Amino acid sequence: MSADLVQLVTSLAQRARAASLVLATASTTAKNAALSRLAGLIDSSHAALLAANAQDLASPEAAALSPAARDRLTLNPARLTQLAESVREVAALPDPVGDTLEDFTRPNGLHIRKLRVPIGVIGIIYEARPNVTIDCAVLCLKSGNACILRGGKECFHTNTALAALIREALAKAGLPVDAVQLVPTTDRAALTTLLKLDSLIHCIIPRGGESLIRFVAEHSTIPVIKHYRGVCFVYVDVAADLAMA
Protein backbone atom coordinates (compact mmCIF):
# COMPACT_ATOMS: atom_id res chain seq x y z
CA MET A 1 0.00 0.00 0.00
CA SER A 2 1.48 3.35 -1.04
CA ALA A 3 2.13 6.12 1.45
CA ASP A 4 0.33 8.54 -0.86
CA LEU A 5 -2.86 6.48 -0.75
CA VAL A 6 -2.74 6.24 3.04
CA GLN A 7 -2.25 10.00 3.24
CA LEU A 8 -5.13 10.61 0.82
CA VAL A 9 -7.63 8.55 2.80
CA THR A 10 -6.39 9.81 6.19
CA SER A 11 -6.67 13.43 5.07
CA LEU A 12 -10.19 12.77 3.84
CA ALA A 13 -11.18 11.36 7.25
CA GLN A 14 -9.52 14.23 9.10
CA ARG A 15 -11.51 16.75 7.06
CA ALA A 16 -14.70 14.78 7.66
CA ARG A 17 -14.05 14.81 11.40
CA ALA A 18 -13.53 18.58 11.43
CA ALA A 19 -16.70 19.06 9.37
CA SER A 20 -18.69 16.80 11.71
CA LEU A 21 -18.06 19.14 14.63
CA VAL A 22 -19.63 22.00 12.69
CA LEU A 23 -22.50 19.96 11.27
CA ALA A 24 -23.42 18.59 14.70
CA THR A 25 -24.60 22.05 15.78
CA ALA A 26 -25.92 23.24 12.41
CA SER A 27 -29.44 24.63 12.43
CA THR A 28 -32.37 22.76 10.97
CA THR A 29 -32.86 25.68 8.59
CA ALA A 30 -29.33 25.36 7.19
CA LYS A 31 -29.55 21.59 6.79
CA ASN A 32 -32.92 21.79 5.06
CA ALA A 33 -31.63 24.57 2.82
CA ALA A 34 -28.78 22.32 1.69
CA LEU A 35 -31.23 19.49 0.99
CA SER A 36 -33.57 21.74 -0.97
CA ARG A 37 -30.67 23.06 -3.04
CA LEU A 38 -29.49 19.52 -3.71
CA ALA A 39 -32.92 18.49 -4.96
CA GLY A 40 -32.93 21.47 -7.31
CA LEU A 41 -29.42 20.68 -8.54
CA ILE A 42 -30.41 17.10 -9.34
CA ASP A 43 -33.41 18.38 -11.29
CA SER A 44 -31.26 20.80 -13.30
CA SER A 45 -28.35 18.40 -13.90
CA HIS A 46 -30.02 15.52 -15.73
CA ALA A 47 -27.79 15.83 -18.79
CA ALA A 48 -24.52 15.76 -16.83
CA LEU A 49 -25.67 12.94 -14.56
CA LEU A 50 -26.91 10.80 -17.43
CA ALA A 51 -23.63 11.36 -19.29
CA ALA A 52 -21.63 10.21 -16.26
CA ASN A 53 -23.93 7.23 -15.86
CA ALA A 54 -23.52 6.30 -19.55
CA GLN A 55 -19.76 6.31 -19.03
CA ASP A 56 -20.16 3.81 -16.20
CA LEU A 57 -22.57 1.64 -18.18
CA ALA A 58 -20.04 1.42 -21.02
CA SER A 59 -17.29 0.11 -18.74
CA PRO A 60 -16.08 -3.52 -18.66
CA GLU A 61 -17.07 -3.69 -14.97
CA ALA A 62 -20.68 -2.84 -15.81
CA ALA A 63 -20.72 -5.35 -18.65
CA ALA A 64 -19.90 -8.09 -16.14
CA LEU A 65 -22.89 -7.26 -13.93
CA SER A 66 -26.04 -9.35 -13.81
CA PRO A 67 -29.10 -7.85 -15.55
CA ALA A 68 -30.60 -6.96 -12.16
CA ALA A 69 -27.39 -5.28 -10.94
CA ARG A 70 -27.03 -3.39 -14.22
CA ASP A 71 -30.59 -2.14 -13.86
CA ARG A 72 -29.80 -0.84 -10.36
CA LEU A 73 -26.80 0.99 -11.81
CA THR A 74 -28.82 2.62 -14.59
CA LEU A 75 -30.24 6.12 -14.25
CA ASN A 76 -32.89 7.72 -16.44
CA PRO A 77 -34.87 10.98 -16.23
CA ALA A 78 -37.70 9.37 -14.26
CA ARG A 79 -35.31 7.90 -11.70
CA LEU A 80 -33.50 11.22 -11.31
CA THR A 81 -36.80 12.99 -10.74
CA GLN A 82 -37.67 10.40 -8.11
CA LEU A 83 -34.23 10.84 -6.53
CA ALA A 84 -34.75 14.60 -6.22
CA GLU A 85 -38.17 14.00 -4.68
CA SER A 86 -36.66 11.63 -2.10
CA VAL A 87 -34.30 14.43 -1.04
CA ARG A 88 -37.26 16.77 -0.55
CA GLU A 89 -38.99 14.10 1.54
CA VAL A 90 -35.99 13.95 3.88
CA ALA A 91 -35.96 17.74 4.11
CA ALA A 92 -39.60 17.61 5.23
CA LEU A 93 -38.87 15.17 8.06
CA PRO A 94 -38.51 16.45 11.64
CA ASP A 95 -34.93 17.15 12.70
CA PRO A 96 -33.91 14.30 15.03
CA VAL A 97 -31.02 16.22 16.61
CA GLY A 98 -31.93 17.43 20.08
CA ASP A 99 -35.09 15.33 20.28
CA THR A 100 -35.80 14.35 23.90
CA LEU A 101 -35.99 10.59 24.47
CA GLU A 102 -36.35 10.64 28.25
CA ASP A 103 -36.77 13.37 30.86
CA PHE A 104 -37.12 12.50 34.53
CA THR A 105 -35.98 13.39 38.02
CA ARG A 106 -34.42 10.87 40.37
CA PRO A 107 -35.61 10.58 44.01
CA ASN A 108 -32.47 12.43 45.09
CA GLY A 109 -33.45 15.41 42.93
CA LEU A 110 -31.01 14.69 40.06
CA HIS A 111 -32.64 15.75 36.79
CA ILE A 112 -31.78 13.48 33.84
CA ARG A 113 -32.56 14.22 30.20
CA LYS A 114 -31.59 11.93 27.32
CA LEU A 115 -31.27 13.59 23.90
CA ARG A 116 -30.62 12.41 20.36
CA VAL A 117 -27.21 13.61 19.20
CA PRO A 118 -25.15 12.98 16.05
CA ILE A 119 -22.72 10.04 15.98
CA GLY A 120 -19.95 12.00 14.27
CA VAL A 121 -18.37 10.53 11.11
CA ILE A 122 -20.03 7.57 9.38
CA GLY A 123 -18.32 5.55 6.67
CA ILE A 124 -20.71 3.92 4.21
CA ILE A 125 -19.50 1.15 1.89
CA TYR A 126 -21.83 0.06 -0.90
CA GLU A 127 -21.97 -1.48 -4.35
CA ALA A 128 -23.26 -0.37 -7.79
CA ARG A 129 -26.25 1.64 -6.58
CA PRO A 130 -25.85 5.36 -7.35
CA ASN A 131 -29.09 6.20 -5.52
CA VAL A 132 -27.38 5.10 -2.30
CA THR A 133 -24.92 7.98 -2.71
CA ILE A 134 -27.80 10.42 -2.37
CA ASP A 135 -29.83 8.41 0.15
CA CYS A 136 -26.99 8.03 2.62
CA ALA A 137 -25.64 11.55 2.20
CA VAL A 138 -28.97 13.23 2.86
CA LEU A 139 -29.87 11.03 5.84
CA CYS A 140 -26.47 11.74 7.41
CA LEU A 141 -26.81 15.44 6.70
CA LYS A 142 -30.30 15.62 8.21
CA SER A 143 -29.08 13.83 11.37
CA GLY A 144 -26.00 16.06 11.72
CA ASN A 145 -23.44 13.42 10.79
CA ALA A 146 -20.55 13.78 8.37
CA CYS A 147 -20.14 10.84 6.00
CA ILE A 148 -17.49 9.23 3.85
CA LEU A 149 -18.93 7.34 0.89
CA ARG A 150 -17.21 4.48 -0.90
CA GLY A 151 -19.31 3.16 -3.76
CA GLY A 152 -18.61 0.33 -6.17
CA LYS A 153 -16.14 0.83 -9.01
CA GLU A 154 -18.93 0.12 -11.49
CA CYS A 155 -20.60 3.47 -10.68
CA PHE A 156 -17.55 5.61 -9.95
CA HIS A 157 -18.30 8.34 -12.53
CA THR A 158 -21.97 8.59 -11.55
CA ASN A 159 -21.10 8.79 -7.85
CA THR A 160 -18.46 11.43 -8.52
CA ALA A 161 -21.01 13.59 -10.36
CA LEU A 162 -23.58 13.17 -7.58
CA ALA A 163 -21.03 13.93 -4.85
CA ALA A 164 -20.09 17.16 -6.64
CA LEU A 165 -23.74 18.27 -6.52
CA ILE A 166 -23.94 17.45 -2.81
CA ARG A 167 -20.83 19.50 -2.05
CA GLU A 168 -22.17 22.40 -4.13
CA ALA A 169 -25.43 22.32 -2.17
CA LEU A 170 -23.55 22.29 1.15
CA ALA A 171 -21.43 25.27 0.10
CA LYS A 172 -24.46 27.28 -1.02
CA ALA A 173 -26.16 26.61 2.33
CA GLY A 174 -23.07 27.75 4.26
CA LEU A 175 -22.24 24.27 5.58
CA PRO A 176 -18.80 22.60 5.37
CA VAL A 177 -18.39 20.82 2.03
CA ASP A 178 -16.27 18.13 3.71
CA ALA A 179 -19.35 16.93 5.58
CA VAL A 180 -19.96 14.62 2.61
CA GLN A 181 -16.98 13.10 0.83
CA LEU A 182 -16.57 10.37 -1.75
CA VAL A 183 -13.42 8.25 -1.66
CA PRO A 184 -11.80 9.47 -4.92
CA THR A 185 -10.32 6.15 -6.02
CA THR A 186 -11.49 2.63 -6.79
CA ASP A 187 -8.30 1.10 -5.36
CA ARG A 188 -9.29 -1.64 -2.89
CA ALA A 189 -6.38 -0.61 -0.66
CA ALA A 190 -8.16 2.69 0.04
CA LEU A 191 -11.02 0.77 1.63
CA THR A 192 -8.64 -1.24 3.80
CA THR A 193 -7.05 2.00 5.00
CA LEU A 194 -10.42 3.59 5.67
CA LEU A 195 -11.51 0.67 7.85
CA LYS A 196 -8.55 1.20 10.19
CA LEU A 197 -9.15 4.89 10.96
CA ASP A 198 -10.97 4.29 14.25
CA SER A 199 -9.67 7.52 15.77
CA LEU A 200 -11.47 9.58 13.09
CA ILE A 201 -14.47 7.51 11.96
CA HIS A 202 -17.08 6.43 14.50
CA CYS A 203 -19.19 3.92 12.58
CA ILE A 204 -19.08 1.87 9.38
CA ILE A 205 -22.21 0.77 7.52
CA PRO A 206 -21.78 -1.72 4.65
CA ARG A 207 -24.67 -2.02 2.19
CA GLY A 208 -24.47 -4.86 -0.27
CA GLY A 209 -23.97 -8.58 -0.65
CA GLU A 210 -22.61 -11.06 1.85
CA SER A 211 -19.04 -10.94 0.53
CA LEU A 212 -18.84 -7.15 0.92
CA ILE A 213 -20.26 -7.24 4.44
CA ARG A 214 -17.96 -10.08 5.46
CA PHE A 215 -14.90 -8.21 4.13
CA VAL A 216 -15.83 -5.04 6.01
CA ALA A 217 -16.59 -6.89 9.26
CA GLU A 218 -13.32 -8.82 9.12
CA HIS A 219 -11.06 -5.86 8.34
CA SER A 220 -12.62 -2.98 10.26
CA THR A 221 -11.33 -1.73 13.60
CA ILE A 222 -14.34 0.63 13.64
CA PRO A 223 -17.75 -0.53 14.94
CA VAL A 224 -19.79 -1.96 12.06
CA ILE A 225 -23.58 -1.91 11.67
CA LYS A 226 -24.38 -4.79 9.33
CA HIS A 227 -27.49 -6.52 8.06
CA TYR A 228 -25.59 -9.64 6.89
CA ARG A 229 -27.91 -12.54 6.03
CA GLY A 230 -30.86 -11.41 8.11
CA VAL A 231 -33.32 -13.73 9.83
CA CYS A 232 -35.34 -15.16 6.95
CA PHE A 233 -37.74 -18.08 6.82
CA VAL A 234 -39.86 -19.69 4.10
CA TYR A 235 -43.20 -21.16 5.12
CA VAL A 236 -44.92 -23.80 2.98
CA ASP A 237 -48.61 -24.47 3.50
CA VAL A 238 -49.43 -28.03 4.62
CA ALA A 239 -51.64 -28.48 1.54
CA ALA A 240 -48.91 -27.39 -0.90
CA ASP A 241 -46.81 -29.69 -3.09
CA LEU A 242 -43.54 -29.52 -1.13
CA ALA A 243 -41.37 -30.70 -4.02
CA MET A 244 -42.84 -28.11 -6.34
CA ALA A 245 -42.57 -25.38 -3.69
C-alpha positions as MATLAB code, in Angstrom:
seq = 'MSADLVQLVTSLAQRARAASLVLATASTTAKNAALSRLAGLIDSSHAALLAANAQDLASPEAAALSPAARDRLTLNPARLTQLAESVREVAALPDPVGDTLEDFTRPNGLHIRKLRVPIGVIGIIYEARPNVTIDCAVLCLKSGNACILRGGKECFHTNTALAALIREALAKAGLPVDAVQLVPTTDRAALTTLLKLDSLIHCIIPRGGESLIRFVAEHSTIPVIKHYRGVCFVYVDVAADLAMA';
ca = [
       0.000    0.000    0.000;
       1.483    3.351   -1.038;
       2.134    6.117    1.453;
       0.331    8.544   -0.860;
      -2.858    6.479   -0.747;
      -2.743    6.240    3.045;
      -2.252   10.000    3.244;
      -5.134   10.615    0.820;
      -7.629    8.550    2.803;
      -6.391    9.806    6.186;
      -6.665   13.426    5.067;
     -10.194   12.771    3.841;
     -11.177   11.358    7.248;
      -9.524   14.232    9.096;
     -11.506   16.752    7.063;
     -14.695   14.784    7.665;
     -14.047   14.814   11.405;
     -13.530   18.580   11.429;
     -16.701   19.059    9.372;
     -18.692   16.803   11.705;
     -18.059   19.142   14.629;
     -19.629   22.004   12.690;
     -22.496   19.963   11.272;
     -23.421   18.590   14.703;
     -24.596   22.045   15.776;
     -25.915   23.239   12.407;
     -29.437   24.631   12.426;
     -32.375   22.764   10.973;
     -32.856   25.682    8.590;
     -29.325   25.364    7.192;
     -29.554   21.593    6.791;
     -32.916   21.791    5.064;
     -31.635   24.574    2.817;
     -28.785   22.321    1.685;
     -31.230   19.494    0.992;
     -33.567   21.739   -0.965;
     -30.668   23.061   -3.041;
     -29.489   19.519   -3.707;
     -32.924   18.490   -4.961;
     -32.926   21.472   -7.306;
     -29.416   20.680   -8.539;
     -30.409   17.095   -9.338;
     -33.409   18.383  -11.293;
     -31.264   20.796  -13.300;
     -28.346   18.401  -13.900;
     -30.021   15.519  -15.732;
     -27.789   15.832  -18.793;
     -24.521   15.758  -16.825;
     -25.668   12.940  -14.558;
     -26.910   10.800  -17.435;
     -23.627   11.365  -19.293;
     -21.633   10.209  -16.263;
     -23.935    7.226  -15.863;
     -23.521    6.305  -19.546;
     -19.763    6.312  -19.027;
     -20.165    3.807  -16.198;
     -22.567    1.636  -18.179;
     -20.039    1.420  -21.017;
     -17.286    0.108  -18.742;
     -16.075   -3.523  -18.659;
     -17.066   -3.693  -14.974;
     -20.677   -2.836  -15.815;
     -20.720   -5.351  -18.655;
     -19.903   -8.086  -16.137;
     -22.893   -7.263  -13.930;
     -26.043   -9.354  -13.813;
     -29.101   -7.850  -15.547;
     -30.598   -6.958  -12.156;
     -27.392   -5.283  -10.941;
     -27.029   -3.389  -14.219;
     -30.586   -2.144  -13.861;
     -29.799   -0.842  -10.361;
     -26.799    0.993  -11.808;
     -28.821    2.616  -14.590;
     -30.235    6.118  -14.249;
     -32.889    7.722  -16.436;
     -34.874   10.985  -16.227;
     -37.700    9.369  -14.260;
     -35.310    7.902  -11.704;
     -33.495   11.220  -11.315;
     -36.801   12.991  -10.740;
     -37.666   10.398   -8.115;
     -34.234   10.837   -6.531;
     -34.750   14.598   -6.216;
     -38.165   13.999   -4.682;
     -36.655   11.625   -2.099;
     -34.297   14.430   -1.036;
     -37.262   16.765   -0.554;
     -38.987   14.101    1.536;
     -35.995   13.950    3.885;
     -35.956   17.739    4.114;
     -39.603   17.607    5.226;
     -38.865   15.173    8.062;
     -38.512   16.454   11.638;
     -34.929   17.154   12.695;
     -33.905   14.297   15.031;
     -31.021   16.223   16.609;
     -31.931   17.435   20.082;
     -35.089   15.325   20.284;
     -35.796   14.352   23.903;
     -35.990   10.594   24.473;
     -36.350   10.637   28.250;
     -36.771   13.373   30.857;
     -37.117   12.501   34.530;
     -35.980   13.389   38.023;
     -34.417   10.867   40.372;
     -35.612   10.579   44.008;
     -32.471   12.430   45.094;
     -33.447   15.413   42.928;
     -31.010   14.688   40.063;
     -32.641   15.752   36.792;
     -31.776   13.481   33.841;
     -32.561   14.223   30.204;
     -31.594   11.929   27.317;
     -31.271   13.586   23.900;
     -30.619   12.407   20.358;
     -27.210   13.607   19.204;
     -25.152   12.985   16.051;
     -22.723   10.044   15.977;
     -19.948   12.000   14.265;
     -18.373   10.528   11.112;
     -20.028    7.575    9.379;
     -18.316    5.552    6.671;
     -20.709    3.921    4.207;
     -19.501    1.147    1.893;
     -21.826    0.063   -0.898;
     -21.965   -1.476   -4.353;
     -23.265   -0.375   -7.788;
     -26.253    1.639   -6.584;
     -25.849    5.361   -7.351;
     -29.091    6.202   -5.521;
     -27.382    5.104   -2.298;
     -24.924    7.981   -2.707;
     -27.798   10.423   -2.367;
     -29.830    8.412    0.152;
     -26.985    8.025    2.624;
     -25.637   11.550    2.198;
     -28.972   13.229    2.856;
     -29.870   11.033    5.838;
     -26.474   11.735    7.414;
     -26.808   15.442    6.698;
     -30.297   15.623    8.211;
     -29.081   13.835   11.366;
     -26.002   16.065   11.715;
     -23.440   13.422   10.786;
     -20.548   13.781    8.366;
     -20.139   10.843    6.000;
     -17.493    9.230    3.851;
     -18.928    7.341    0.892;
     -17.213    4.478   -0.896;
     -19.314    3.157   -3.756;
     -18.610    0.331   -6.169;
     -16.140    0.835   -9.005;
     -18.933    0.123  -11.487;
     -20.599    3.466  -10.684;
     -17.553    5.611   -9.947;
     -18.297    8.337  -12.525;
     -21.971    8.594  -11.549;
     -21.096    8.789   -7.851;
     -18.456   11.435   -8.525;
     -21.009   13.586  -10.359;
     -23.583   13.167   -7.580;
     -21.033   13.927   -4.855;
     -20.088   17.157   -6.643;
     -23.737   18.269   -6.516;
     -23.939   17.447   -2.809;
     -20.831   19.504   -2.050;
     -22.171   22.400   -4.129;
     -25.429   22.316   -2.168;
     -23.553   22.292    1.145;
     -21.431   25.266    0.101;
     -24.461   27.281   -1.020;
     -26.157   26.612    2.327;
     -23.074   27.754    4.263;
     -22.238   24.270    5.575;
     -18.802   22.602    5.372;
     -18.385   20.816    2.034;
     -16.273   18.129    3.705;
     -19.353   16.931    5.582;
     -19.963   14.624    2.609;
     -16.980   13.098    0.830;
     -16.572   10.373   -1.753;
     -13.419    8.245   -1.662;
     -11.801    9.472   -4.920;
     -10.324    6.155   -6.022;
     -11.491    2.627   -6.786;
      -8.296    1.103   -5.360;
      -9.294   -1.641   -2.889;
      -6.381   -0.612   -0.665;
      -8.156    2.691    0.036;
     -11.025    0.772    1.625;
      -8.640   -1.239    3.796;
      -7.047    1.996    4.997;
     -10.422    3.591    5.672;
     -11.512    0.670    7.845;
      -8.554    1.200   10.195;
      -9.146    4.893   10.961;
     -10.966    4.290   14.247;
      -9.670    7.516   15.770;
     -11.471    9.576   13.093;
     -14.470    7.511   11.962;
     -17.084    6.432   14.500;
     -19.188    3.922   12.585;
     -19.082    1.869    9.376;
     -22.211    0.775    7.517;
     -21.779   -1.716    4.646;
     -24.665   -2.015    2.189;
     -24.472   -4.864   -0.267;
     -23.965   -8.582   -0.650;
     -22.612  -11.058    1.850;
     -19.036  -10.943    0.527;
     -18.835   -7.148    0.925;
     -20.255   -7.238    4.436;
     -17.963  -10.080    5.458;
     -14.900   -8.214    4.127;
     -15.825   -5.043    6.014;
     -16.586   -6.886    9.264;
     -13.319   -8.820    9.124;
     -11.059   -5.862    8.335;
     -12.621   -2.979   10.262;
     -11.333   -1.729   13.602;
     -14.339    0.634   13.637;
     -17.746   -0.527   14.945;
     -19.795   -1.963   12.062;
     -23.584   -1.907   11.665;
     -24.376   -4.792    9.332;
     -27.486   -6.516    8.065;
     -25.588   -9.635    6.891;
     -27.911  -12.544    6.032;
     -30.861  -11.411    8.109;
     -33.317  -13.731    9.830;
     -35.337  -15.159    6.950;
     -37.735  -18.076    6.817;
     -39.863  -19.687    4.104;
     -43.200  -21.164    5.122;
     -44.922  -23.796    2.982;
     -48.609  -24.473    3.502;
     -49.430  -28.030    4.621;
     -51.636  -28.482    1.537;
     -48.905  -27.389   -0.905;
     -46.811  -29.687   -3.092;
     -43.543  -29.515   -1.133;
     -41.368  -30.698   -4.025;
     -42.842  -28.113   -6.341;
     -42.570  -25.381   -3.690;
];
